[in-house]
């Protein structure tokens, strides 16, 4: 509960500071503060997220899921986390096209991670089909 | 864990830089004002880069990347 209050407080403080900074001519100064606020909030979120990831690992061990698949899922989550941060920062700065490229890069990297699983599925399918 | 000091420090530097730019602009020293603005943004970026590196490192360890 205290963490939630603290995070919302940081968000409100940063918002007020950014609105005041936006009145000046220097857009780049407000941009740096915006990036810092986003990074600080995401860094603070990672601590509770680590507990969720640990719980996921315990559940996967209970269900006898192969560690390879859980690790793959976590990698996809990490890439999505970072790519979303980069894309949102670029979009905030008015660089919508660059944001699209960052998101595309994240999608391609996730696809690269998914290819081995896809090939495994296709191989199993071909084994099931006789002839 | 929540690093609000960084945001407050950055906003403080930002205020000083923006006001210095406005004052130098008023007294017809725009080139000096631009220099101050670029220097201030560079200093702020140096402070932010360390936290971004910390975020990347934490994400890399957390998600087994």
Backbone of each chain as ProteinMPNN parsed JSONL, in Angstrom:
{"seq_chain_A": "XXXXXXXXXXXXXXXXXXXXXXXXXXXXXXXXXXXXXXXXXXXXXXXXXXXXXXXXXXXXXXXXXXXXXXXXXXXXXXXXXXXXXXXXXXXXXXXXXXXXXXXXXXXXXXXXXXXXXXXXXXXXXXXXXXX", "coords_chain_A": {"N_chain_A": [[0.838, -1.213, 0.0], [1.903, 1.239, 0.872], [3.839, 1.455, -1.047], [2.321, 1.863, -3.359], [1.163, 4.359, -2.83], [3.488, 5.879, -2.761], [4.422, 5.614, -5.376], [2.337, 6.807, -6.868], [2.524, 9.338, -5.808], [5.07, 10.127, -6.728], [4.494, 10.179, -9.455], [2.555, 12.251, -9.573], [4.027, 14.449, -8.599], [6.049, 14.631, -10.545], [4.449, 15.207, -12.746], [3.38, 17.754, -12.147], [5.765, 19.258, -12.01], [6.609, 18.96, -14.641], [4.601, 20.235, -16.075], [4.99, 22.882, -15.239], [7.592, 23.251, -16.177], [7.07, 23.082, -18.857], [6.212, 25.563, -19.606], [8.364, 27.095, -20.256], [10.697, 28.066, -22.887], [12.484, 26.089, -23.535], [12.277, 22.987, -24.76], [13.711, 20.653, -24.557], [14.662, 20.369, -21.969], [12.397, 19.752, -20.444], [11.881, 17.352, -21.653], [14.001, 15.668, -20.844], [13.482, 15.479, -18.111], [11.033, 14.192, -18.258], [11.761, 11.676, -19.322], [13.367, 10.806, -17.197], [11.481, 10.604, -15.122], [9.833, 8.562, -16.118], [11.661, 6.426, -16.229], [12.397, 6.175, -13.535], [9.956, 5.438, -12.358], [9.44, 2.992, -13.683], [11.622, 1.532, -12.803], [11.045, 1.376, -10.101], [8.779, -0.183, -10.188], [9.799, -2.634, -10.845], [10.606, -4.015, -8.576], [8.312, -5.158, -7.091], [7.528, -6.658, -9.295], [9.509, -8.542, -9.543], [8.904, -10.308, -7.485], [6.543, -11.423, -8.49], [7.551, -12.717, -10.731], [9.193, -14.609, -9.506], [7.233, -16.13, -8.195], [5.903, -17.126, -10.436], [7.923, -18.779, -11.43], [8.043, -20.707, -9.377], [5.467, -21.835, -9.619], [5.648, -22.878, -12.191], [7.561, -24.827, -11.773], [6.111, -26.536, -10.145], [4.173, -27.414, -11.946], [5.704, -28.829, -13.644], [6.669, -27.603, -15.961], [8.865, -27.132, -18.655], [11.942, -25.554, -18.018], [13.046, -24.083, -20.04], [10.949, -23.012, -21.539], [9.658, -21.253, -19.784], [11.724, -19.459, -19.337], [11.947, -18.418, -21.894], [9.49, -17.108, -22.129], [9.821, -15.135, -20.172], [11.912, -13.723, -21.314], [10.638, -12.647, -23.545], [8.824, -10.979, -22.237], [10.622, -9.165, -21.047], [11.813, -7.95, -23.296], [9.563, -6.722, -24.405], [8.948, -4.941, -22.351], [11.187, -3.164, -22.333], [11.138, -2.246, -24.994], [8.655, -0.996, -25.13], [9.056, 1.1, -23.326], [11.061, 2.582, -24.683], [9.692, 3.231, -27.064], [7.529, 4.743, -26.114], [8.823, 6.946, -25.004], [9.962, 8.057, -27.294], [7.627, 8.681, -28.677], [6.491, 10.56, -26.995], [8.228, 12.655, -27.41], [7.387, 13.52, -29.809], [8.224, 12.08, -31.964], [6.842, 10.105, -33.75], [7.221, 8.283, -35.877], [9.749, 7.209, -35.36], [9.169, 5.96, -32.964], [7.492, 3.952, -33.886], [9.375, 2.433, -35.272], [11.015, 1.529, -33.181], [9.191, -0.07, -31.81], [8.748, -1.956, -33.807], [11.277, -3.129, -33.932], [11.344, -4.38, -31.425], [9.242, -6.223, -31.805], [10.286, -7.81, -33.861], [12.507, -8.945, -32.581], [11.216, -10.427, -30.613], [9.889, -12.207, -32.25], [12.078, -13.603, -33.296], [12.855, -14.951, -30.999], [10.678, -16.616, -30.769], [10.783, -18.345, -32.884], [12.248, -20.905, -32.597], [10.424, -22.388, -30.966], [8.22, -22.459, -32.62], [9.22, -23.965, -34.784], [9.601, -26.374, -33.448], [6.956, -27.098, -32.875], [5.986, -27.452, -35.479], [7.582, -29.596, -36.284], [6.671, -31.618, -34.546], [4.062, -31.817, -35.469], [4.503, -32.78, -38.085], [5.543, -35.249, -37.474], [3.296, -36.463, -36.44], [1.627, -36.668, -38.619], [1.04, -39.294, -40.755], [3.122, -40.875, -43.204]], "CA_chain_A": [[0.0, 0.0, 0.0], [2.808, 2.393, 0.933], [4.509, 1.557, -2.344], [1.391, 2.456, -4.322], [1.071, 5.792, -2.529], [4.74, 6.512, -3.132], [4.515, 5.682, -6.841], [1.405, 7.83, -7.349], [3.09, 10.637, -5.422], [6.136, 10.467, -7.672], [3.861, 10.544, -10.72], [1.918, 13.573, -9.46], [5.09, 15.459, -8.491], [6.689, 14.786, -11.853], [3.506, 15.852, -13.658], [3.327, 19.193, -11.851], [7.042, 19.851, -12.423], [6.68, 18.992, -16.11], [3.695, 21.281, -16.574], [5.637, 24.174, -15.027], [8.749, 23.328, -17.085], [6.585, 23.223, -20.222], [5.942, 26.967, -19.911], [9.566, 27.735, -20.778], [10.933, 27.813, -24.307], [13.349, 24.919, -23.726], [11.52, 21.731, -24.732], [14.594, 19.519, -24.269], [14.78, 20.219, -20.516], [11.221, 18.993, -19.997], [11.985, 15.985, -22.195], [14.903, 14.873, -19.997], [12.778, 15.2, -16.855], [10.002, 13.194, -18.572], [12.437, 10.37, -19.413], [13.803, 10.416, -15.858], [10.312, 10.17, -14.348], [9.406, 7.259, -16.631], [12.638, 5.397, -15.848], [12.318, 5.969, -12.083], [8.731, 4.677, -12.061], [9.6, 1.613, -14.163], [12.592, 0.879, -11.916], [10.369, 1.082, -8.831], [7.814, -1.26, -10.429], [10.505, -3.902, -11.032], [10.772, -4.746, -7.312], [7.185, -6.077, -6.953], [7.459, -7.559, -10.441], [10.431, -9.649, -9.296], [8.186, -11.292, -6.671], [5.617, -12.132, -9.368], [8.338, -13.621, -11.578], [9.608, -15.733, -8.662], [6.05, -16.97, -7.999], [5.701, -17.826, -11.71], [8.913, -19.848, -11.5], [7.636, -21.782, -8.465], [4.298, -22.511, -10.206], [6.105, -23.658, -13.343], [8.226, -26.02, -11.246], [5.042, -27.427, -9.665], [3.461, -27.982, -13.093], [6.709, -29.517, -14.453], [6.909, -26.946, -17.238], [10.312, -27.082, -18.907], [12.497, -24.24, -17.697], [13.335, -23.376, -21.284], [9.777, -22.264, -21.991], [9.449, -20.127, -18.861], [12.789, -18.488, -19.609], [11.574, -17.776, -23.162], [8.379, -16.193, -21.825], [10.364, -13.989, -19.442], [12.687, -12.92, -22.252], [9.678, -11.884, -24.345], [8.317, -9.908, -21.371], [11.666, -8.155, -20.877], [11.952, -7.185, -24.538], [8.378, -5.871, -24.536], [9.1, -3.879, -21.333], [12.154, -2.16, -22.77], [10.725, -1.653, -26.271], [7.555, -0.068, -24.853], [9.64, 2.314, -22.729], [11.714, 3.369, -25.734], [8.709, 3.749, -28.013], [6.732, 5.794, -25.474], [9.668, 8.144, -24.885], [10.067, 8.661, -28.628], [6.321, 9.24, -29.045], [6.329, 11.77, -26.177], [9.021, 13.729, -28.005], [6.817, 13.875, -31.102], [8.829, 11.269, -33.024], [5.973, 8.935, -33.886], [7.779, 7.307, -36.807], [10.837, 6.517, -34.657], [8.528, 5.079, -31.991], [7.06, 2.776, -34.633], [10.548, 1.596, -35.578], [11.445, 0.86, -31.949], [8.249, -1.158, -31.563], [9.007, -2.988, -34.814], [12.483, -3.85, -33.508], [10.95, -5.272, -30.34], [8.44, -7.33, -32.339], [11.154, -8.724, -34.613], [13.328, -9.702, -31.626], [10.332, -11.411, -29.991], [9.667, -13.24, -33.275], [13.288, -14.426, -33.346], [12.817, -15.851, -29.84], [9.576, -17.565, -30.895], [11.001, -19.252, -34.018], [12.534, -22.296, -32.209], [9.208, -23.046, -30.493], [7.381, -22.681, -33.797], [9.769, -25.097, -35.527], [9.342, -27.583, -32.665], [5.545, -27.451, -33.089], [5.84, -27.958, -36.842], [8.192, -30.931, -36.334], [5.751, -32.558, -33.891], [2.933, -32.009, -36.387], [4.9, -33.636, -39.205], [5.694, -36.615, -36.963], [1.962, -37.036, -36.236], [1.003, -36.98, -39.903], [1.709, -40.468, -41.328], [3.605, -40.735, -44.598]], "C_chain_A": [[0.865, 1.252, 0.0], [3.507, 2.594, -0.397], [3.612, 2.232, -3.366], [1.293, 3.96, -4.11], [2.322, 6.516, -3.003], [4.826, 6.673, -4.658], [3.589, 6.76, -7.394], [1.915, 9.216, -7.005], [4.19, 11.076, -6.366], [5.532, 10.909, -9.004], [3.255, 11.934, -10.68], [2.97, 14.675, -9.405], [5.722, 15.715, -9.846], [5.76, 15.507, -12.827], [3.465, 17.356, -13.432], [4.604, 19.878, -12.311], [7.114, 19.977, -13.937], [5.775, 20.062, -16.687], [4.331, 22.655, -16.415], [6.811, 24.343, -15.984], [8.297, 23.554, -18.526], [6.303, 24.655, -20.604], [7.158, 27.673, -20.495], [9.765, 27.361, -22.24], [11.693, 26.515, -24.54], [12.545, 23.63, -23.614], [12.394, 20.57, -24.263], [14.711, 19.281, -22.773], [13.612, 19.392, -19.983], [11.306, 17.55, -20.466], [12.853, 15.102, -21.307], [14.206, 14.515, -18.692], [11.702, 14.132, -17.081], [10.61, 11.79, -18.629], [12.831, 9.892, -18.025], [12.628, 9.907, -15.035], [9.862, 8.786, -14.795], [10.345, 6.159, -16.145], [12.555, 5.114, -14.35], [11.094, 5.137, -11.726], [8.879, 3.22, -12.492], [10.563, 0.836, -13.27], [11.928, 0.505, -10.592], [9.386, -0.075, -8.995], [8.513, -2.618, -10.452], [10.604, -4.704, -9.74], [9.571, -5.661, -7.038], [7.111, -7.088, -8.087], [8.378, -8.763, -10.238], [9.756, -10.731, -8.455], [7.227, -12.114, -7.538], [6.365, -13.145, -10.23], [8.788, -14.842, -10.776], [8.443, -16.688, -8.429], [5.753, -17.77, -9.259], [6.662, -19.002, -11.827], [8.532, -21.017, -10.607], [6.453, -22.566, -9.047], [4.703, -23.383, -11.381], [6.806, -24.93, -12.869], [7.196, -27.031, -10.747], [4.379, -28.142, -10.831], [4.402, -28.731, -14.019], [6.805, -28.934, -15.858], [8.413, -26.877, -17.438], [10.819, -25.658, -18.701], [12.783, -23.403, -18.918], [12.165, -22.478, -21.687], [9.508, -21.061, -21.085], [10.48, -19.031, -19.11], [12.488, -17.705, -20.889], [10.489, -16.726, -22.929], [8.894, -14.938, -21.123], [11.165, -13.095, -20.366], [11.757, -12.046, -23.091], [9.139, -10.708, -23.529], [9.342, -8.79, -21.232], [11.826, -7.299, -22.114], [10.767, -6.236, -24.703], [8.458, -4.678, -23.577], [9.996, -2.768, -21.844], [11.698, -1.468, -24.05], [9.588, -0.659, -26.049], [8.078, 1.225, -24.247], [10.247, 3.202, -23.809], [10.713, 4.008, -26.674], [7.897, 4.889, -27.402], [7.523, 7.09, -25.337], [9.757, 8.845, -26.226], [8.754, 9.325, -29.016], [6.049, 10.521, -28.273], [7.058, 12.948, -26.8], [8.494, 14.131, -29.369], [7.402, 13.108, -32.259], [8.037, 9.983, -33.183], [6.556, 7.869, -34.782], [8.888, 6.496, -36.14], [10.266, 5.54, -33.624], [8.059, 3.801, -32.678], [8.217, 1.847, -34.943], [11.017, 0.848, -34.343], [10.517, -0.306, -31.639], [8.454, -2.298, -32.544], [10.228, -3.817, -34.43], [12.146, -4.835, -32.393], [10.176, -6.468, -30.849], [9.313, -8.334, -33.07], [11.991, -9.571, -33.651], [12.484, -10.759, -30.92], [10.065, -12.563, -30.958], [10.855, -14.174, -33.361], [13.301, -15.41, -32.18], [11.777, -16.951, -30.04], [9.839, -18.604, -31.973], [11.343, -20.684, -33.586], [11.294, -23.052, -31.736], [8.307, -23.397, -31.672], [7.888, -23.884, -34.589], [9.519, -26.405, -34.781], [7.907, -28.048, -32.871], [5.365, -28.07, -34.466], [6.432, -29.358, -36.955], [7.285, -31.975, -35.699], [4.581, -32.866, -34.799], [3.302, -32.962, -37.507], [5.11, -35.064, -38.747], [4.331, -37.288, -36.823], [1.307, -37.423, -37.546], [1.727, -38.189, -40.509], [2.077, -40.229, -42.794], [4.375, -39.485, -44.623]], "O_chain_A": [[0.619, 2.198, -0.749], [3.743, 3.721, -0.832], [4.066, 3.069, -4.146], [1.334, 4.739, -5.062], [2.25, 7.608, -3.566], [5.242, 7.715, -5.165], [3.978, 7.534, -8.269], [1.77, 10.155, -7.787], [4.254, 12.24, -6.763], [5.985, 11.88, -9.609], [3.407, 12.712, -11.622], [2.838, 15.703, -10.068], [5.911, 16.863, -10.25], [6.21, 16.318, -13.636], [3.507, 18.14, -14.38], [4.555, 20.943, -12.926], [7.616, 20.972, -14.46], [6.126, 20.722, -17.666], [4.242, 23.496, -17.309], [7.019, 25.422, -16.54], [9.029, 24.136, -19.326], [6.166, 24.961, -21.788], [7.03, 28.71, -21.144], [9.101, 26.467, -22.766], [11.575, 25.904, -25.602], [12.172, 23.219, -22.515], [11.902, 19.621, -23.651], [14.843, 18.138, -22.335], [13.793, 18.468, -19.19], [10.862, 16.635, -19.773], [12.514, 13.95, -21.038], [14.319, 13.386, -18.215], [11.476, 13.277, -16.224], [10.063, 10.841, -18.069], [12.659, 8.718, -17.698], [12.746, 8.904, -14.333], [9.545, 7.934, -13.965], [9.901, 5.099, -15.707], [12.632, 3.959, -13.931], [11.174, 4.235, -10.892], [8.491, 2.312, -11.756], [10.365, -0.35, -13.007], [12.21, -0.552, -10.027], [9.178, -0.856, -8.066], [7.906, -3.636, -10.121], [10.679, -5.932, -9.78], [9.776, -6.845, -6.772], [6.69, -8.227, -7.889], [8.077, -9.865, -10.695], [9.988, -11.922, -8.665], [7.101, -13.326, -7.365], [5.903, -14.266, -10.44], [8.773, -15.965, -11.281], [8.621, -17.906, -8.457], [5.396, -18.945, -9.182], [6.279, -20.087, -12.265], [8.669, -22.176, -11.0], [6.426, -23.795, -8.987], [4.181, -24.483, -11.559], [6.664, -25.987, -13.485], [7.38, -28.238, -10.903], [4.056, -29.326, -10.736], [3.977, -29.222, -15.065], [6.999, -29.666, -16.829], [9.154, -26.594, -16.497], [10.204, -24.69, -19.15], [12.768, -22.174, -18.86], [12.356, -21.341, -22.117], [9.169, -19.979, -21.566], [10.162, -17.841, -19.097], [12.734, -16.501, -20.968], [10.553, -15.615, -23.454], [8.468, -13.824, -21.428], [11.125, -11.871, -20.246], [12.034, -10.87, -23.325], [9.009, -9.594, -24.036], [8.993, -7.611, -21.289], [11.959, -6.079, -22.021], [10.942, -5.082, -25.095], [8.09, -3.558, -23.93], [9.637, -1.591, -21.804], [11.847, -0.254, -24.189], [9.544, 0.391, -26.689], [7.618, 2.313, -24.594], [9.994, 4.405, -23.858], [10.85, 5.174, -27.044], [7.606, 5.88, -28.072], [6.988, 8.183, -25.523], [9.644, 10.068, -26.306], [8.752, 10.403, -29.612], [5.455, 11.46, -28.805], [6.592, 14.086, -26.741], [9.08, 14.991, -30.027], [7.126, 13.426, -33.416], [8.496, 8.906, -32.802], [6.416, 6.678, -34.502], [8.977, 5.281, -36.31], [10.794, 4.445, -33.429], [8.202, 2.705, -32.136], [8.075, 0.625, -34.888], [11.378, -0.326, -34.426], [10.965, -1.387, -31.257], [8.349, -3.468, -32.175], [10.232, -5.04, -34.575], [12.6, -5.979, -32.406], [10.399, -7.594, -30.405], [9.131, -9.544, -32.937], [12.167, -10.769, -33.87], [12.964, -11.861, -30.654], [10.018, -13.728, -30.563], [10.689, -15.387, -33.483], [13.705, -16.562, -32.339], [11.946, -18.07, -29.557], [9.187, -19.647, -31.986], [10.781, -21.621, -34.154], [11.124, -24.227, -32.064], [7.713, -24.474, -31.723], [7.099, -24.725, -35.02], [9.253, -27.433, -35.404], [7.656, -29.243, -33.025], [4.682, -29.083, -34.616], [5.869, -30.218, -37.633], [7.134, -33.078, -36.225], [4.147, -34.013, -34.903], [2.524, -33.851, -37.852], [4.891, -36.0, -39.515], [4.192, -38.491, -37.043], [0.53, -38.377, -37.603], [2.93, -38.108, -40.755], [1.415, -39.476, -43.508], [4.904, -39.107, -45.669]]}, "seq_chain_B": "XXXXXXXXXXXXXXXXXXXXXXXXXXXXXXXXXXXXXXXXXXXXXXXXXXXXXXXXXXXXXXXXX", "coords_chain_B": {"N_chain_B": [[13.557, 2.971, -2.327], [12.256, 4.183, -4.441], [13.25, 6.715, -6.542], [13.025, 9.641, -5.978], [14.554, 11.839, -5.474], [16.214, 12.2, -7.653], [14.469, 13.089, -9.692], [13.592, 15.511, -8.6], [16.024, 16.88, -8.389], [16.775, 17.014, -11.077], [14.65, 18.561, -12.083], [15.131, 20.925, -10.718], [17.658, 21.742, -11.773], [16.748, 22.029, -14.362], [14.91, 24.18, -14.142], [16.674, 26.264, -13.411], [18.326, 26.345, -15.689], [16.448, 26.941, -17.715], [15.459, 29.436, -16.894], [17.822, 30.924, -16.905], [18.315, 30.853, -19.627], [16.137, 32.338, -20.596], [16.659, 34.855, -19.436], [19.171, 35.53, -20.569], [18.356, 35.609, -23.165], [16.727, 37.849, -23.157], [18.576, 39.93, -22.752], [19.836, 40.061, -25.15], [21.79, 38.081, -25.59], [21.748, 35.636, -27.045], [23.27, 33.552, -28.113], [24.918, 32.803, -26.011], [22.935, 31.965, -24.272], [21.929, 29.709, -25.625], [24.164, 28.085, -25.416], [24.267, 27.681, -22.64], [21.864, 26.287, -22.345], [22.317, 23.928, -23.834], [24.511, 22.867, -22.43], [23.337, 22.49, -19.905], [21.351, 20.575, -20.502], [23.013, 18.492, -21.267], [24.322, 17.874, -18.852], [22.087, 17.068, -17.347], [21.315, 14.842, -18.849], [23.516, 13.182, -18.393], [23.064, 12.554, -15.726], [20.683, 11.152, -15.946], [21.338, 8.994, -17.536], [22.755, 7.189, -15.954], [20.749, 6.12, -14.31], [19.147, 4.963, -16.241], [20.873, 2.992, -17.155], [20.982, 1.451, -14.841], [18.319, 0.558, -14.766], [18.241, -0.99, -17.132], [20.106, -2.98, -16.47], [18.85, -4.194, -14.292], [16.507, -5.15, -15.511], [17.627, -6.952, -17.306], [18.724, -8.907, -15.574], [16.433, -9.731, -14.235], [14.647, -10.766, -16.145], [16.06, -12.82, -17.313], [17.529, -12.199, -19.639]], "CA_chain_B": [[13.831, 2.484, -3.678], [11.779, 5.176, -5.405], [14.347, 7.673, -6.628], [12.411, 10.944, -6.277], [15.614, 12.855, -5.409], [16.728, 12.446, -9.011], [13.507, 13.915, -10.439], [13.607, 16.867, -8.043], [17.292, 17.518, -8.751], [16.715, 17.33, -12.51], [13.725, 19.682, -12.287], [15.813, 22.129, -10.242], [18.617, 22.15, -12.811], [15.966, 22.468, -15.524], [14.406, 25.539, -13.867], [17.793, 27.215, -13.474], [18.765, 26.465, -17.078], [15.418, 27.608, -18.52], [15.395, 30.851, -16.515], [19.05, 31.55, -17.412], [18.138, 31.033, -21.074], [15.204, 33.456, -20.824], [17.309, 36.124, -19.086], [20.193, 35.819, -21.569], [17.646, 35.955, -24.4], [16.236, 39.232, -23.017], [19.671, 40.898, -22.846], [20.455, 39.895, -26.468], [22.932, 37.157, -25.576], [21.078, 34.373, -27.344], [24.244, 32.469, -28.334], [25.307, 32.34, -24.676], [21.792, 31.233, -23.739], [21.91, 28.385, -26.245], [25.269, 27.32, -24.825], [23.832, 27.282, -21.294], [20.816, 25.28, -22.463], [22.907, 22.656, -24.266], [25.291, 22.343, -21.318], [22.431, 22.0, -18.865], [20.734, 19.323, -20.946], [24.051, 17.455, -21.242], [24.505, 17.47, -17.449], [20.898, 16.315, -16.944], [21.363, 13.539, -19.508], [24.506, 12.363, -17.69], [22.445, 12.024, -14.508], [19.622, 10.195, -16.276], [21.906, 7.798, -18.168], [23.111, 6.211, -14.919], [19.535, 5.419, -13.868], [18.71, 4.108, -17.346], [21.737, 1.815, -17.106], [20.535, 0.625, -13.709], [17.07, -0.094, -15.182], [18.563, -2.035, -18.099], [20.783, -4.082, -15.779], [17.859, -4.906, -13.486], [15.628, -5.89, -16.407], [18.392, -8.073, -17.865], [18.839, -9.981, -14.6], [15.116, -10.203, -13.817], [13.977, -11.526, -17.198], [17.008, -13.807, -17.87], [17.841, -11.848, -21.029]], "C_chain_B": [[13.402, 3.523, -4.712], [12.713, 6.378, -5.377], [13.81, 9.067, -6.939], [13.437, 12.069, -6.2], [16.085, 13.232, -6.805], [15.793, 13.37, -9.779], [13.548, 15.352, -9.944], [14.874, 17.6, -8.43], [17.271, 17.932, -10.222], [15.816, 18.528, -12.766], [14.364, 20.988, -11.826], [16.815, 22.643, -11.259], [17.87, 22.697, -14.016], [15.437, 23.878, -15.342], [15.517, 26.56, -14.028], [18.204, 27.446, -14.92], [17.743, 27.258, -17.898], [15.358, 29.098, -18.191], [16.633, 31.584, -17.007], [18.931, 31.813, -18.907], [17.246, 32.24, -21.354], [15.887, 34.802, -20.559], [18.339, 36.499, -20.15], [19.563, 36.19, -22.904], [17.187, 37.42, -24.348], [17.346, 40.253, -23.228], [20.48, 40.69, -24.123], [21.759, 39.103, -26.42], [22.408, 35.759, -25.889], [22.08, 33.245, -27.514], [24.723, 31.916, -27.001], [24.176, 31.519, -24.043], [21.701, 29.83, -24.309], [22.983, 27.489, -25.653], [24.865, 26.802, -23.446], [22.809, 26.157, -21.38], [21.403, 23.928, -22.843], [23.726, 22.038, -23.14], [24.418, 21.767, -20.219], [21.799, 20.679, -19.246], [21.748, 18.19, -20.917], [24.261, 16.948, -19.812], [23.321, 16.62, -16.982], [20.907, 14.92, -17.562], [22.362, 12.617, -18.819], [23.915, 11.754, -16.431], [21.42, 10.949, -14.833], [20.209, 8.89, -16.788], [22.26, 6.743, -17.127], [21.886, 5.414, -14.469], [19.017, 4.506, -14.975], [19.554, 2.833, -17.381], [21.341, 0.868, -15.987], [19.267, -0.145, -14.077], [17.372, -1.243, -16.13], [19.18, -3.236, -17.403], [19.772, -4.9, -14.985], [16.935, -5.733, -14.363], [16.347, -7.113, -16.958], [18.476, -9.214, -16.863], [17.472, -10.576, -14.277], [14.499, -11.127, -14.864], [14.914, -12.503, -17.903], [17.399, -13.478, -19.304], [19.33, -12.111, -21.33]], "O_chain_B": [[14.076, 3.727, -5.722], [12.939, 6.981, -4.329], [14.084, 9.624, -8.003], [13.233, 13.134, -6.783], [16.323, 14.401, -7.109], [16.238, 14.313, -10.434], [13.542, 16.294, -10.735], [14.837, 18.786, -8.761], [17.685, 19.035, -10.578], [16.153, 19.408, -13.559], [14.174, 22.032, -12.449], [16.83, 23.833, -11.577], [18.282, 23.686, -14.622], [15.498, 24.69, -16.265], [15.345, 27.586, -14.687], [18.407, 28.584, -15.341], [18.112, 28.136, -18.677], [15.223, 29.93, -19.088], [16.541, 32.72, -17.472], [19.377, 32.847, -19.404], [17.544, 33.059, -22.223], [15.733, 35.755, -21.322], [18.386, 37.648, -20.588], [20.124, 36.965, -23.679], [17.246, 38.138, -25.347], [17.113, 41.315, -23.805], [21.646, 41.077, -24.198], [22.714, 39.422, -27.128], [22.594, 34.822, -25.112], [21.809, 32.111, -27.12], [24.916, 30.709, -26.861], [24.42, 30.517, -23.371], [21.431, 28.873, -23.584], [22.762, 26.302, -25.415], [25.089, 25.636, -23.121], [22.858, 25.198, -20.609], [21.046, 22.904, -22.262], [23.654, 20.831, -22.91], [24.706, 20.705, -19.668], [21.712, 19.766, -18.426], [21.403, 17.056, -20.586], [24.365, 15.742, -19.586], [23.498, 15.599, -16.319], [20.558, 13.938, -16.907], [22.108, 11.422, -18.668], [24.201, 10.606, -16.09], [21.289, 9.962, -14.109], [19.673, 7.813, -16.527], [22.093, 5.547, -17.368], [21.96, 4.201, -14.27], [18.512, 3.416, -14.705], [19.036, 1.739, -17.606], [21.357, -0.352, -16.151], [19.131, -1.327, -13.761], [16.837, -2.34, -15.972], [18.829, -4.378, -17.699], [19.813, -6.13, -14.99], [16.607, -6.871, -14.028], [15.756, -8.188, -17.067], [18.319, -10.374, -17.243], [17.355, -11.783, -14.068], [13.901, -12.147, -14.522], [14.592, -12.971, -18.995], [17.583, -14.389, -20.111], [19.784, -11.876, -22.45]]}, "name": "protein", "num_of_chains": 2, "seq": "XXXXXXXXXXXXXXXXXXXXXXXXXXXXXXXXXXXXXXXXXXXXXXXXXXXXXXXXXXXXXXXXXXXXXXXXXXXXXXXXXXXXXXXXXXXXXXXXXXXXXXXXXXXXXXXXXXXXXXXXXXXXXXXXXXXXXXXXXXXXXXXXXXXXXXXXXXXXXXXXXXXXXXXXXXXXXXXXXXXXXXXXXXXXXXXXXXXX"}
